[in-house]
Amino acid sequence: MVRIRVALPVFCLVCLILFAVPALAREHKEKRDKTVPDVTGVWKGTSDSVAMGKLGHADAAEAPQFLHVDWTLTIDKQDGPNFSGVKASAKAKETVLGVLDGNKIYLADDDGVYIGQVTGKNTMIVKYLEAGKDSKVASITHYRREAVSPAGQ
């Protein structure tokens, strides 16, 4: 009788652990997946920038110049927090690679880095920095998503 009194609670505890742990892990994964925003699609914005040197998206300048450039950021692939796409102006385009950390967004292109934030389902603010001997750029762009890619629907 004493064995049953001890064995039954132990058995119940083991069963609870065996069923609860996978359920909690599944719930944690679902919550984590929901916190990664879908950023696929076509985003458009106009930058406010100061730049100088040999510039890929504007005319070269020996002295700092203030620029406003129209951009199209097309993010066509996303796997969890990681994504890739193309950033294009009227003059050039570059491949971008990025990662999300919650609503914070980080990207890299051929010669600079971006740090920003997804501010809504269809809006984000991105700052761009490029530092080098040949060119320097500091920029901020407010993007608005105009279309969602088929993969993101």
ChimeraX commands (.cxc) that place a marker at each C-alpha (Angstrom):
marker #1 position 0.00,0.00,0.00 radius 0.5
marker #1 position 2.84,2.39,0.83 radius 0.5
marker #1 position 4.46,1.57,-2.52 radius 0.5
marker #1 position 1.29,2.53,-4.38 radius 0.5
marker #1 position 1.01,5.81,-2.45 radius 0.5
marker #1 position 4.58,6.74,-3.43 radius 0.5
marker #1 position 4.53,5.27,-6.94 radius 0.5
marker #1 position 1.30,6.91,-8.03 radius 0.5
marker #1 position 2.43,10.53,-7.42 radius 0.5
marker #1 position 5.81,9.79,-9.01 radius 0.5
marker #1 position 4.07,8.23,-12.03 radius 0.5
marker #1 position 1.76,11.26,-12.32 radius 0.5
marker #1 position 4.72,13.64,-12.11 radius 0.5
marker #1 position 6.62,11.75,-14.83 radius 0.5
marker #1 position 3.54,11.79,-17.09 radius 0.5
marker #1 position 3.05,15.51,-16.49 radius 0.5
marker #1 position 6.68,16.22,-17.41 radius 0.5
marker #1 position 6.52,14.01,-20.51 radius 0.5
marker #1 position 3.44,15.84,-21.81 radius 0.5
marker #1 position 4.09,19.36,-20.53 radius 0.5
marker #1 position 7.68,19.88,-21.70 radius 0.5
marker #1 position 7.01,19.25,-25.42 radius 0.5
marker #1 position 3.87,21.40,-25.24 radius 0.5
marker #1 position 5.77,24.26,-23.62 radius 0.5
marker #1 position 8.58,23.97,-26.16 radius 0.5
marker #1 position 6.06,24.04,-29.02 radius 0.5
marker #1 position 4.33,27.09,-27.49 radius 0.5
marker #1 position 7.71,28.86,-27.09 radius 0.5
marker #1 position 8.59,28.18,-30.74 radius 0.5
marker #1 position 5.19,29.48,-31.90 radius 0.5
marker #1 position 5.64,32.68,-29.86 radius 0.5
marker #1 position 9.19,33.13,-31.21 radius 0.5
marker #1 position 8.01,32.63,-34.80 radius 0.5
marker #1 position 5.21,35.19,-34.33 radius 0.5
marker #1 position 7.69,37.84,-33.12 radius 0.5
marker #1 position 9.62,37.80,-36.42 radius 0.5
marker #1 position 7.90,40.24,-38.78 radius 0.5
marker #1 position 7.41,39.31,-42.43 radius 0.5
marker #1 position 9.42,41.88,-44.39 radius 0.5
marker #1 position 9.07,40.37,-47.86 radius 0.5
marker #1 position 7.71,42.64,-50.54 radius 0.5
marker #1 position 8.43,45.89,-52.35 radius 0.5
marker #1 position 9.31,48.82,-50.10 radius 0.5
marker #1 position 9.72,52.41,-51.34 radius 0.5
marker #1 position 11.15,55.50,-49.71 radius 0.5
marker #1 position 13.15,58.68,-50.20 radius 0.5
marker #1 position 16.38,59.16,-48.27 radius 0.5
marker #1 position 17.66,62.26,-46.56 radius 0.5
marker #1 position 21.43,61.95,-46.94 radius 0.5
marker #1 position 24.77,63.67,-46.75 radius 0.5
marker #1 position 27.41,62.12,-49.01 radius 0.5
marker #1 position 30.72,62.72,-50.73 radius 0.5
marker #1 position 33.22,60.87,-52.92 radius 0.5
marker #1 position 32.62,58.30,-55.63 radius 0.5
marker #1 position 28.95,57.48,-55.16 radius 0.5
marker #1 position 27.17,54.57,-56.79 radius 0.5
marker #1 position 23.68,56.04,-56.54 radius 0.5
marker #1 position 24.47,59.75,-57.15 radius 0.5
marker #1 position 26.99,61.90,-58.98 radius 0.5
marker #1 position 30.49,62.01,-57.50 radius 0.5
marker #1 position 31.22,64.98,-55.23 radius 0.5
marker #1 position 34.49,66.23,-53.70 radius 0.5
marker #1 position 32.66,68.05,-50.90 radius 0.5
marker #1 position 29.73,66.90,-48.78 radius 0.5
marker #1 position 26.39,67.29,-50.56 radius 0.5
marker #1 position 22.85,66.91,-49.30 radius 0.5
marker #1 position 20.84,64.40,-51.33 radius 0.5
marker #1 position 17.32,63.04,-51.58 radius 0.5
marker #1 position 17.29,59.71,-53.43 radius 0.5
marker #1 position 14.24,57.57,-54.24 radius 0.5
marker #1 position 14.76,53.92,-53.32 radius 0.5
marker #1 position 13.06,50.62,-54.00 radius 0.5
marker #1 position 13.93,47.81,-51.61 radius 0.5
marker #1 position 12.66,44.44,-52.84 radius 0.5
marker #1 position 12.93,41.67,-50.25 radius 0.5
marker #1 position 12.18,38.45,-52.07 radius 0.5
marker #1 position 13.49,35.78,-49.68 radius 0.5
marker #1 position 12.98,35.36,-45.95 radius 0.5
marker #1 position 13.70,32.41,-43.68 radius 0.5
marker #1 position 12.80,33.27,-40.10 radius 0.5
marker #1 position 14.79,36.36,-39.14 radius 0.5
marker #1 position 17.12,36.16,-42.18 radius 0.5
marker #1 position 16.31,37.74,-45.54 radius 0.5
marker #1 position 17.82,38.95,-48.81 radius 0.5
marker #1 position 16.85,41.23,-51.65 radius 0.5
marker #1 position 17.83,44.13,-53.86 radius 0.5
marker #1 position 18.07,47.86,-53.10 radius 0.5
marker #1 position 17.75,50.02,-56.22 radius 0.5
marker #1 position 17.89,53.71,-57.15 radius 0.5
marker #1 position 17.52,55.27,-60.59 radius 0.5
marker #1 position 21.30,54.86,-61.09 radius 0.5
marker #1 position 22.24,51.46,-59.64 radius 0.5
marker #1 position 21.21,48.43,-57.62 radius 0.5
marker #1 position 22.85,46.28,-54.97 radius 0.5
marker #1 position 22.15,42.97,-53.27 radius 0.5
marker #1 position 21.32,43.32,-49.58 radius 0.5
marker #1 position 21.44,40.68,-46.85 radius 0.5
marker #1 position 19.65,41.23,-43.59 radius 0.5
marker #1 position 18.57,39.90,-40.24 radius 0.5
marker #1 position 15.78,40.85,-37.84 radius 0.5
marker #1 position 16.04,40.92,-34.07 radius 0.5
marker #1 position 12.47,41.46,-32.96 radius 0.5
marker #1 position 11.52,44.69,-34.75 radius 0.5
marker #1 position 15.15,45.80,-35.18 radius 0.5
marker #1 position 16.51,45.38,-38.70 radius 0.5
marker #1 position 20.14,45.07,-39.79 radius 0.5
marker #1 position 21.36,44.93,-43.40 radius 0.5
marker #1 position 24.61,44.92,-45.35 radius 0.5
marker #1 position 25.28,45.74,-49.00 radius 0.5
marker #1 position 28.49,46.00,-51.06 radius 0.5
marker #1 position 29.95,48.90,-49.09 radius 0.5
marker #1 position 27.80,49.87,-46.13 radius 0.5
marker #1 position 25.55,48.83,-43.26 radius 0.5
marker #1 position 21.96,49.62,-42.34 radius 0.5
marker #1 position 20.41,49.73,-38.89 radius 0.5
marker #1 position 16.71,50.33,-38.46 radius 0.5
marker #1 position 13.37,49.36,-37.09 radius 0.5
marker #1 position 10.16,47.90,-38.45 radius 0.5
marker #1 position 7.68,50.48,-37.14 radius 0.5
marker #1 position 4.46,48.93,-38.44 radius 0.5
marker #1 position 3.18,46.15,-40.68 radius 0.5
marker #1 position 4.05,48.22,-43.78 radius 0.5
marker #1 position 6.55,50.78,-42.48 radius 0.5
marker #1 position 10.18,50.84,-41.43 radius 0.5
marker #1 position 12.91,53.40,-40.79 radius 0.5
marker #1 position 16.44,52.54,-41.91 radius 0.5
marker #1 position 19.69,54.42,-41.30 radius 0.5
marker #1 position 22.61,53.76,-43.67 radius 0.5
marker #1 position 26.31,54.35,-43.01 radius 0.5
marker #1 position 29.15,54.01,-45.50 radius 0.5
marker #1 position 32.66,54.93,-44.43 radius 0.5
marker #1 position 35.70,54.68,-46.67 radius 0.5
marker #1 position 38.48,56.59,-48.40 radius 0.5
marker #1 position 36.58,56.70,-51.71 radius 0.5
marker #1 position 33.12,57.56,-50.38 radius 0.5
marker #1 position 31.21,58.47,-47.24 radius 0.5
marker #1 position 27.44,58.43,-46.72 radius 0.5
marker #1 position 25.10,58.97,-43.79 radius 0.5
marker #1 position 21.42,58.54,-44.58 radius 0.5
marker #1 position 17.95,57.89,-43.19 radius 0.5
marker #1 position 15.04,56.50,-45.20 radius 0.5
marker #1 position 11.40,56.00,-44.20 radius 0.5
marker #1 position 10.11,53.01,-46.18 radius 0.5
marker #1 position 6.54,52.04,-46.91 radius 0.5
marker #1 position 5.65,48.59,-48.25 radius 0.5
marker #1 position 3.74,48.90,-51.50 radius 0.5
marker #1 position 3.38,45.24,-52.34 radius 0.5
marker #1 position 3.84,41.94,-50.54 radius 0.5
marker #1 position 5.78,39.28,-52.39 radius 0.5
marker #1 position 3.91,36.05,-53.22 radius 0.5
marker #1 position 6.16,34.20,-50.76 radius 0.5
marker #1 position 5.06,36.53,-47.95 radius 0.5
marker #1 position 1.31,36.19,-48.50 radius 0.5
marker link #1:1,2 radius 0.2
marker link #1:2,3 radius 0.2
marker link #1:3,4 radius 0.2
marker link #1:4,5 radius 0.2
marker link #1:5,6 radius 0.2
marker link #1:6,7 radius 0.2
marker link #1:7,8 radius 0.2
marker link #1:8,9 radius 0.2
marker link #1:9,10 radius 0.2
marker link #1:10,11 radius 0.2
marker link #1:11,12 radius 0.2
marker link #1:12,13 radius 0.2
marker link #1:13,14 radius 0.2
marker link #1:14,15 radius 0.2
marker link #1:15,16 radius 0.2
marker link #1:16,17 radius 0.2
marker link #1:17,18 radius 0.2
marker link #1:18,19 radius 0.2
marker link #1:19,20 radius 0.2
marker link #1:20,21 radius 0.2
marker link #1:21,22 radius 0.2
marker link #1:22,23 radius 0.2
marker link #1:23,24 radius 0.2
marker link #1:24,25 radius 0.2
marker link #1:25,26 radius 0.2
marker link #1:26,27 radius 0.2
marker link #1:27,28 radius 0.2
marker link #1:28,29 radius 0.2
marker link #1:29,30 radius 0.2
marker link #1:30,31 radius 0.2
marker link #1:31,32 radius 0.2
marker link #1:32,33 radius 0.2
marker link #1:33,34 radius 0.2
marker link #1:34,35 radius 0.2
marker link #1:35,36 radius 0.2
marker link #1:36,37 radius 0.2
marker link #1:37,38 radius 0.2
marker link #1:38,39 radius 0.2
marker link #1:39,40 radius 0.2
marker link #1:40,41 radius 0.2
marker link #1:41,42 radius 0.2
marker link #1:42,43 radius 0.2
marker link #1:43,44 radius 0.2
marker link #1:44,45 radius 0.2
marker link #1:45,46 radius 0.2
marker link #1:46,47 radius 0.2
marker link #1:47,48 radius 0.2
marker link #1:48,49 radius 0.2
marker link #1:49,50 radius 0.2
marker link #1:50,51 radius 0.2
marker link #1:51,52 radius 0.2
marker link #1:52,53 radius 0.2
marker link #1:53,54 radius 0.2
marker link #1:54,55 radius 0.2
marker link #1:55,56 radius 0.2
marker link #1:56,57 radius 0.2
marker link #1:57,58 radius 0.2
marker link #1:58,59 radius 0.2
marker link #1:59,60 radius 0.2
marker link #1:60,61 radius 0.2
marker link #1:61,62 radius 0.2
marker link #1:62,63 radius 0.2
marker link #1:63,64 radius 0.2
marker link #1:64,65 radius 0.2
marker link #1:65,66 radius 0.2
marker link #1:66,67 radius 0.2
marker link #1:67,68 radius 0.2
marker link #1:68,69 radius 0.2
marker link #1:69,70 radius 0.2
marker link #1:70,71 radius 0.2
marker link #1:71,72 radius 0.2
marker link #1:72,73 radius 0.2
marker link #1:73,74 radius 0.2
marker link #1:74,75 radius 0.2
marker link #1:75,76 radius 0.2
marker link #1:76,77 radius 0.2
marker link #1:77,78 radius 0.2
marker link #1:78,79 radius 0.2
marker link #1:79,80 radius 0.2
marker link #1:80,81 radius 0.2
marker link #1:81,82 radius 0.2
marker link #1:82,83 radius 0.2
marker link #1:83,84 radius 0.2
marker link #1:84,85 radius 0.2
marker link #1:85,86 radius 0.2
marker link #1:86,87 radius 0.2
marker link #1:87,88 radius 0.2
marker link #1:88,89 radius 0.2
marker link #1:89,90 radius 0.2
marker link #1:90,91 radius 0.2
marker link #1:91,92 radius 0.2
marker link #1:92,93 radius 0.2
marker link #1:93,94 radius 0.2
marker link #1:94,95 radius 0.2
marker link #1:95,96 radius 0.2
marker link #1:96,97 radius 0.2
marker link #1:97,98 radius 0.2
marker link #1:98,99 radius 0.2
marker link #1:99,100 radius 0.2
marker link #1:100,101 radius 0.2
marker link #1:101,102 radius 0.2
marker link #1:102,103 radius 0.2
marker link #1:103,104 radius 0.2
marker link #1:104,105 radius 0.2
marker link #1:105,106 radius 0.2
marker link #1:106,107 radius 0.2
marker link #1:107,108 radius 0.2
marker link #1:108,109 radius 0.2
marker link #1:109,110 radius 0.2
marker link #1:110,111 radius 0.2
marker link #1:111,112 radius 0.2
marker link #1:112,113 radius 0.2
marker link #1:113,114 radius 0.2
marker link #1:114,115 radius 0.2
marker link #1:115,116 radius 0.2
marker link #1:116,117 radius 0.2
marker link #1:117,118 radius 0.2
marker link #1:118,119 radius 0.2
marker link #1:119,120 radius 0.2
marker link #1:120,121 radius 0.2
marker link #1:121,122 radius 0.2
marker link #1:122,123 radius 0.2
marker link #1:123,124 radius 0.2
marker link #1:124,125 radius 0.2
marker link #1:125,126 radius 0.2
marker link #1:126,127 radius 0.2
marker link #1:127,128 radius 0.2
marker link #1:128,129 radius 0.2
marker link #1:129,130 radius 0.2
marker link #1:130,131 radius 0.2
marker link #1:131,132 radius 0.2
marker link #1:132,133 radius 0.2
marker link #1:133,134 radius 0.2
marker link #1:134,135 radius 0.2
marker link #1:135,136 radius 0.2
marker link #1:136,137 radius 0.2
marker link #1:137,138 radius 0.2
marker link #1:138,139 radius 0.2
marker link #1:139,140 radius 0.2
marker link #1:140,141 radius 0.2
marker link #1:141,142 radius 0.2
marker link #1:142,143 radius 0.2
marker link #1:143,144 radius 0.2
marker link #1:144,145 radius 0.2
marker link #1:145,146 radius 0.2
marker link #1:146,147 radius 0.2
marker link #1:147,148 radius 0.2
marker link #1:148,149 radius 0.2
marker link #1:149,150 radius 0.2
marker link #1:150,151 radius 0.2
marker link #1:151,152 radius 0.2
marker link #1:152,153 radius 0.2
view
